[in-house]
Amino acid sequence: MAREDDEAVRPQNSPRWLEPRPLEALSVAELGEYVLALKAEIARAEAAAEAKKNHRAGIEALFGKKN
């Protein structure tokens, strides 16, 4: 049944590497650590996306916007 719950939570087009982790066996402390790790990974991904946007904006300012 837990697998069905995971399938309901996972977005339809989510990548395979983003598979939900089984949470039933984790303690409250482990769940807290897992949440902190996920938040850190989200912040890292957001920073990388922002850096790419800034890089692209700099290139477009230098060479003009590509259609």
N, CA, C and O atoms as a DFTB+ gen file, in Angstrom:
268 C
 N C O
     1  1       0.813      -1.197       0.000
     2  2       0.000       0.000       0.000
     3  2       0.857       1.263       0.000
     4  3       0.486       2.264      -0.613
     5  1       1.981       1.222       0.671
     6  2       2.854       2.392       0.723
     7  2       3.317       2.782      -0.676
     8  3       3.447       3.970      -0.971
     9  1       3.566       1.807      -1.536
    10  2       4.017       2.098      -2.895
    11  2       2.936       2.845      -3.665
    12  3       3.240       3.755      -4.436
    13  1       1.680       2.469      -3.463
    14  2       0.577       3.176      -4.110
    15  2       0.514       4.620      -3.637
    16  3       0.247       5.524      -4.429
    17  1       0.760       4.843      -2.334
    18  2       0.776       6.198      -1.802
    19  2       1.894       7.015      -2.441
    20  3       1.709       8.186      -2.770
    21  1       3.068       6.380      -2.614
    22  2       4.185       7.056      -3.253
    23  2       3.831       7.441      -4.686
    24  3       4.156       8.540      -5.135
    25  1       3.176       6.550      -5.392
    26  2       2.782       6.831      -6.775
    27  2       1.797       8.001      -6.832
    28  3       1.841       8.804      -7.765
    29  1       0.917       8.099      -5.845
    30  2      -0.054       9.190      -5.825
    31  2       0.636      10.526      -5.570
    32  3       0.171      11.562      -6.046
    33  1       1.741      10.514      -4.825
    34  2       2.450      11.740      -4.474
    35  2       3.361      12.202      -5.595
    36  3       3.512      13.405      -5.808
    37  1       3.973      11.270      -6.318
    38  2       4.943      11.606      -7.356
    39  2       4.241      12.240      -8.553
    40  3       3.286      11.672      -9.084
    41  1       4.711      13.421      -8.986
    42  2       4.137      14.026     -10.188
    43  2       4.271      13.090     -11.389
    44  3       5.240      12.337     -11.489
    45  1       3.320      13.138     -12.275
    46  2       3.254      12.221     -13.412
    47  2       4.520      12.206     -14.250
    48  3       4.967      11.140     -14.673
    49  1       5.103      13.366     -14.497
    50  2       6.272      13.445     -15.380
    51  2       7.577      13.614     -14.626
    52  3       8.553      14.095     -15.201
    53  1       7.625      13.229     -13.345
    54  2       8.856      13.437     -12.589
    55  2       9.934      12.461     -13.060
    56  3       9.637      11.325     -13.430
    57  1      11.185      12.915     -13.040
    58  2      12.276      12.044     -13.476
    59  2      12.438      10.842     -12.551
    60  3      12.044      10.891     -11.386
    61  1      13.018       9.768     -13.070
    62  2      13.204       8.548     -12.288
    63  2      14.087       8.799     -11.072
    64  3      13.876       8.174     -10.033
    65  1      15.078       9.703     -11.167
    66  2      15.964       9.952     -10.039
    67  2      15.257      10.674      -8.913
    68  3      15.804      10.823      -7.820
    69  1      14.042      11.123      -9.179
    70  2      13.268      11.837      -8.168
    71  2      12.223      10.926      -7.529
    72  3      11.193      11.396      -7.044
    73  1      12.488       9.643      -7.532
    74  2      11.565       8.676      -6.934
    75  2      11.372       8.990      -5.450
    76  3      12.340       9.309      -4.760
    77  1      10.154       8.905      -4.957
    78  2       9.928       9.113      -3.522
    79  2      10.651       8.045      -2.704
    80  3      10.706       6.878      -3.091
    81  1      11.185       8.452      -1.604
    82  2      11.890       7.541      -0.705
    83  2      10.891       6.961       0.284
    84  3      10.031       7.695       0.771
    85  1      10.969       5.674       0.602
    86  2      10.064       5.095       1.593
    87  2      10.289       5.770       2.949
    88  3      11.406       5.778       3.465
    89  1       9.239       6.326       3.512
    90  2       9.379       7.099       4.737
    91  2       8.913       6.357       5.981
    92  3       9.189       6.789       7.100
    93  1       8.216       5.257       5.797
    94  2       7.618       4.553       6.930
    95  2       8.653       4.077       7.940
    96  3       8.392       4.094       9.143
    97  1       9.813       3.656       7.474
    98  2      10.828       3.080       8.352
    99  2      11.701       4.144       9.022
   100  3      12.489       3.815       9.909
   101  1      11.579       5.397       8.621
   102  2      12.426       6.452       9.177
   103  2      11.863       6.967      10.497
   104  3      10.650       7.081      10.671
   105  1      12.764       7.273      11.417
   106  2      12.355       7.861      12.695
   107  2      12.047       9.342      12.487
   108  3      12.288       9.894      11.413
   109  1      11.521       9.963      13.511
   110  2      11.225      11.394      13.435
   111  2      12.524      12.175      13.192
   112  3      12.553      13.106      12.386
   113  1      13.584      11.794      13.885
   114  2      14.872      12.472      13.700
   115  2      15.390      12.274      12.273
   116  3      15.879      13.219      11.654
   117  1      15.285      11.059      11.757
   118  2      15.732      10.784      10.390
   119  2      14.894      11.548       9.374
   120  3      15.419      12.033       8.371
   121  1      13.608      11.655       9.628
   122  2      12.747      12.436       8.729
   123  2      13.166      13.903       8.745
   124  3      13.192      14.554       7.701
   125  1      13.490      14.419       9.918
   126  2      13.967      15.803      10.019
   127  2      15.244      16.013       9.231
   128  3      15.385      17.014       8.528
   129  1      16.181      15.072       9.343
   130  2      17.431      15.153       8.589
   131  2      17.167      15.064       7.085
   132  3      17.803      15.758       6.293
   133  1      16.236      14.213       6.709
   134  2      15.876      14.043       5.297
   135  2      15.298      15.348       4.741
   136  3      15.644      15.768       3.637
   137  1      14.421      15.977       5.511
   138  2      13.831      17.243       5.088
   139  2      14.911      18.308       4.939
   140  3      14.911      19.057       3.961
   141  1      15.833      18.383       5.902
   142  2      16.923      19.360       5.808
   143  2      17.786      19.108       4.572
   144  3      18.192      20.051       3.892
   145  1      18.063      17.852       4.286
   146  2      18.861      17.513       3.105
   147  2      18.127      17.905       1.821
   148  3      18.737      18.424       0.886
   149  1      16.822      17.656       1.780
   150  2      16.038      18.041       0.600
   151  2      16.021      19.560       0.424
   152  3      16.165      20.058      -0.693
   153  1      15.848      20.290       1.514
   154  2      15.849      21.753       1.438
   155  2      17.201      22.272       0.955
   156  3      17.262      23.219       0.170
   157  1      18.285      21.650       1.424
   158  2      19.618      22.047       0.967
   159  2      19.776      21.780      -0.526
   160  3      20.357      22.593      -1.244
   161  1      19.264      20.647      -0.994
   162  2      19.354      20.319      -2.418
   163  2      18.507      21.281      -3.254
   164  3      18.910      21.675      -4.348
   165  1      17.342      21.655      -2.742
   166  2      16.501      22.635      -3.442
   167  2      17.232      23.969      -3.546
   168  3      17.247      24.586      -4.611
   169  1      17.837      24.416      -2.450
   170  2      18.583      25.682      -2.468
   171  2      19.737      25.617      -3.466
   172  3      20.005      26.589      -4.173
   173  1      20.421      24.472      -3.524
   174  2      21.522      24.299      -4.473
   175  2      21.026      24.371      -5.911
   176  3      21.655      25.006      -6.758
   177  1      19.900      23.720      -6.186
   178  2      19.332      23.735      -7.539
   179  2      18.855      25.139      -7.913
   180  3      19.049      25.581      -9.045
   181  1      18.234      25.836      -6.963
   182  2      17.778      27.204      -7.232
   183  2      18.957      28.132      -7.498
   184  3      18.882      28.994      -8.373
   185  1      20.048      27.962      -6.749
   186  2      21.239      28.787      -6.966
   187  2      21.849      28.505      -8.338
   188  3      22.287      29.428      -9.025
   189  1      21.878      27.244      -8.734
   190  2      22.411      26.895     -10.053
   191  2      21.535      27.482     -11.166
   192  3      22.053      27.987     -12.163
   193  1      20.231      27.418     -10.998
   194  2      19.320      27.984     -12.001
   195  2      19.502      29.495     -12.095
   196  3      19.515      30.057     -13.190
   197  1      19.640      30.147     -10.953
   198  2      19.840      31.604     -10.944
   199  2      21.160      31.969     -11.606
   200  3      21.230      32.944     -12.355
   201  1      22.205      31.199     -11.337
   202  2      23.502      31.462     -11.967
   203  2      23.410      31.314     -13.482
   204  3      24.000      32.102     -14.221
   205  1      22.678      30.317     -13.940
   206  2      22.519      30.122     -15.392
   207  2      21.724      31.264     -16.013
   208  3      22.039      31.716     -17.114
   209  1      20.688      31.734     -15.304
   210  2      19.911      32.878     -15.806
   211  2      20.794      34.111     -15.915
   212  3      20.744      34.833     -16.911
   213  1      21.608      34.350     -14.883
   214  2      22.490      35.519     -14.893
   215  2      23.538      35.407     -15.998
   216  3      23.855      36.398     -16.656
   217  1      24.072      34.215     -16.202
   218  2      25.049      34.001     -17.268
   219  2      24.407      34.275     -18.631
   220  3      24.983      34.956     -19.480
   221  1      23.219      33.739     -18.818
   222  2      22.527      33.948     -20.094
   223  2      22.224      35.429     -20.317
   224  3      22.389      35.942     -21.423
   225  1      21.779      36.112     -19.259
   226  2      21.490      37.545     -19.385
   227  2      22.752      38.314     -19.769
   228  3      22.696      39.246     -20.570
   229  1      23.889      37.921     -19.195
   230  2      25.145      38.577     -19.550
   231  2      25.532      38.338     -21.000
   232  3      25.983      39.255     -21.686
   233  1      25.356      37.114     -21.465
   234  2      25.665      36.791     -22.866
   235  2      24.715      37.546     -23.798
   236  3      25.144      38.080     -24.821
   237  1      23.435      37.591     -23.450
   238  2      22.476      38.314     -24.286
   239  2      22.773      39.803     -24.315
   240  3      22.591      40.452     -25.345
   241  1      23.236      40.358     -23.180
   242  2      23.582      41.770     -23.155
   243  2      24.804      42.046     -24.028
   244  3      24.922      43.107     -24.641
   245  1      25.692      41.086     -24.068
   246  2      26.915      41.272     -24.845
   247  2      26.687      41.051     -26.345
   248  3      27.165      41.829     -27.171
   249  1      25.960      39.992     -26.688
   250  2      25.798      39.616     -28.093
   251  2      24.397      39.853     -28.647
   252  3      24.188      39.704     -29.850
   253  1      23.454      40.209     -27.822
   254  2      22.086      40.378     -28.261
   255  2      21.293      39.099     -28.023
   256  3      21.860      38.010     -27.934
   257  1      20.002      39.242     -27.923
   258  2      19.147      38.106     -27.630
   259  2      18.994      37.216     -28.854
   260  3      18.755      37.695     -29.962
   261  1      19.134      35.912     -28.635
   262  2      18.981      34.923     -29.716
   263  2      17.506      34.562     -29.834
   264  3      16.843      34.310     -28.828
   265  1      16.995      34.537     -31.056
   266  2      15.583      34.180     -31.280
   267  2      15.389      32.736     -31.335
   268  3      14.264      32.270     -31.516
